[in-house]
């Protein structure tokens, strides 16, 4: 049986780079500057930084209060949320960067939204910036409006208290038992976040939570993204090993396309929304790959 001349890991990293730039719209220069070993971490970290456009149900916290000066902006944002429009222009401009250290999002999985009603004059890709900010816990199907805060309230413990009080089931997986949680002032929490420290936090009723946003590594990258990225890499490596074992099944097709028994078969891995494929450039053969318990392929 011929040997497979391929590097699926390198091909997959290249696909992630392309997707970050050409599909998700992140800075090409910033993505190009990433070391290959860091691309997968930032790719999965990036998924939480932007919000997929889809209709969501709006849930409002029990003590939510919208100041009269923010009503127009809040009404506009609600309309976008309910209709599945793009709400990312309401986020911080900092999220234009993959490396933006949003402590509120990293620790509590909470986004903050500007409530302008017209494009920002300095950058029309964003909504006009506002002093008051809407904090919200966003899931695939729900937009949980916590409250409207003034700037620099990112470390306010009332944010976590509200999510715990209003939507405890949404964050139940992050509860920890048998561990003492701490309480910190806003200044102390700001200092902890600046050092990428992960802590267990106790709410007013004594419930203790780990980082709801997944926590961060020492580098500042989301810890849950690192876990997913490592599992992804393991899958890619297994994919190449499994595909090599299936080469015999592809030889009849490759022979029809000119394969004459060479010792090596050059191949490239391709990842897309349509699935996983392996391309043999010399023979113009594209094999679709299905991952179940083992790697299976068909042409």
N, C-alpha and C positions, 0 to 999 in steps of 0.2 A: 504494500500500500504506500502511496506517495506521502511525503511529509507536507504539512501545512506551513507555508512561509507567511506568517502573519503576526501582528501584535495588536490583538483586540483591545488591550488596555489603552495603548496610545491612540488608537482610532476612536475609542469611546471618549477619551479626554478631549480630542479635537472636536467631536460632535457636541460636547457640552459647551466648549468655547463658542462654537458657531451659534448654538441655541441661545446662549446668554446675550450675544450681540444682535443677531439677526431676527430672533423671535421675541425675546424679552426686552430688547432695546437698551441694555447696559452699555456703558462706555467701552468702545473697542480698545482704546488705549489702556484702560484699566484692566480689562480682561486679558489683553496681550501681556501685560506685566506680571500676571500671576504665574508662579511656578507650577509646573505640571502636577506636582503632588498636592497642591492647594486648590486646584480648579474644582475638583468634585466637592470639597467642603463648601466653597463659596457658592457653587451651583445650588446645592440643597439649602444653604443658608438664605439664598436669594428668594426662595419660594415663599418665605414668610414676610419678606419685606414689601412685596407688592400684593395687591388684593385682586383675585380673579373677578372679572366682571360677570356677575350672575345675579338674578333676582334674590333678594333676601327678605326675610320677615324682620321687622323692626321691633325690638323689645326695649322697654324703657325702665330704668331703675326706679325703685320706690321713692327716692328723694331727688329725682332728676328735676332740674329747674333751668329753663332757658331764659336768659335775660332778654328784654324787649329788643335790645340792639342786635341780638344774634338770631332773631326769629326768621328773618328772610333767608339767611344762610343755612339755618337748620332745616327749613322747609325745602330748600333746593337740594340739600344733601339727602334728605329723606326720599325725595322723588327719584333721585338717581339710584339709591339703594334698592328701592322697591321695584324699579324697572330694569335693574341689571346694568345700568350705565357705568362707565369707568369713574371710580371715585378716587383713584390714585392721585389726580391733580390736587386733591385736598390735603395730601400728606405733606410732611416736611420735605423741603428741597434737599435735605441731607440724604434722602433715600435715592437720589440720583446716583449715589455711590454705593457700590457693593460693600464698602468698608465702613460705612456710617455706623457709629456705635450708639444705637438707640437703646438705652438702658431700660426704658419703660416697656418696650417690646420684648427685649431679651429676658427680663425677669418675670413680667406679668402677662406677656402676650397681648398687650394693650396697645392699640394704635391711637395716635392723636391727629385730629383733622382740623384744618382751617375752615372757617365759615364765611369766606368771601363769596360774593355773588357774580363777580366779573373776573376776567383773566388778570393775573398779576402783571402790572406794567413792566416789571423788570424781566419777567420770564413768563410769557403767555401760555406756556405749557402747563403752568400751575394756576390754581385759583388765587385770587388776591389774598395776601397774608392778613391774619387778624390776631389781635391780642388774645382774646379768649379762644380756647381750644376745646373741641369736643373729644372726650376720651371714649373709646368703644372697644369692646371685646368682640371680634369678628370671627365667625365660623363659616363653614361652607353654605349654611342655610339661614343663619341669623346674624343680625347686626344689633348687638346689645349696647345701647347707649347708656354709659355710666353717669356722666355728668359733664358740665361745662366748667372748665377750670381756667384760671389765669395762667399765663406763661410761667415756666419754672416751677410747676407743681408736679413734675414728673415722678418725684419720690414720695408724694403724699400717700400715706398708708390708707386713707379713705378709699382709694382706688381699689385696692385688694379687698377691703372690707365690703365694698359695694358688690363686687363680683361674687364674693363668698355668700353674701346675704341674699342676693337676687337670683343667682344661677349656680348654686353649689354643685349640681349634677354635671355641669359642663367642665368643672375643674376637679372633680372628685379623684381622678387618677393621680393627681399630684399631692394628695394628702399623705402625710407620713404619721405613723403611729409609733409610740415608744421613744420619740425623739423630742427634746425640748427645743422649742422655737424661740427666736429672739424678737425684740422690738427695737427699732432704731428711729432716731430723729431723721428729718429729711437730709440734713447735712451729713449725718453718718451714713445713710443709705447712698447718697451721692458719692461719697468717698469709696464705699465698697464697690459700687458699680464702676468707678473709674479704674479700679484695680482688677476688674473682671473677677470679682469674688462671688461665689455662690453661697447663699445662706438659707436656712430654714426660718420661716417667719410664722409667728403666732398671731392669730386674729384675736379680736376682743373676747370671743367665747372660748378661746383656748385651742381651737383647731389649728393644726400646724401644716404648713404647705412647703414643699420644695419649690424651686423656680418653675412657675407655670409656663414660662416661655421656653423651657427646656434648659435654661442655664447657659453659661458660656465657658469656653476653654480659656486657657491663659492668653491665647492669641486674640480673644474677643469673638471668635466664630461660635455660632450657636452649637451647643454640645449635642443636641438631638440631631442636628444636621450632620455632625461628624459621625454619629452612630449610623445614620442612614447611608452616608457616603461610604463608610467602611463595608457595610453589608452589600452595597451596590458593587463595589470593587471586587468583593469575593464572588459575586454572581457573574461578573464579566470574566474573571479568570476561569471559573468553572465552565462558562459558556465556550471558551476556546478549547478547553480540554475535552468537553463533551462533543463539540463539533468535529474535532479531529477524529474521534472514534466513529463518526458517521460518514466519513469521506467516501467509503466504498459505495454507499448508496447514491452518491452524486456522479461517480465515474462514468456511467453510461451517458448521461447528459453532457458531461465535459468532453467525452470522446466524440460525440456528434458535433461538437463545436471546435474540434481540432486537437484535443489533448491526445498526445502520442506516447504516453508512458513516462513522462519526465519525473524525476525524483522529487521535485518540489512543486507545490501549487501555491502561487501567490494569491493572497486573499485580503480583503479589507472588510472591516465591520462597519455597518451603517445603522445608526439609530435615528428614528423619526417618529412622528405621531402615528404613522402608519404601521409601525412595528419594528422588528429587528431583522436585518438582512445581512447576508454575507455576499460580497461581490468578488468575482474572479475576473479581473480586468483583461487578462490575456485572451480569455475565451468568451467574454461578454455574457457571463452567466450570473444571474442574481438569485440567490437561494433565500427563501423566507424561513425564518427560524421561530419556533414556538418553544417557550420554556414552560415545562410542566414540572415533573420531578427530575427529569433528565432532559438533555437537549435533543430536540427532534428537528429535522429539516426536510423541506420539500421544495422542488423547483416549480 
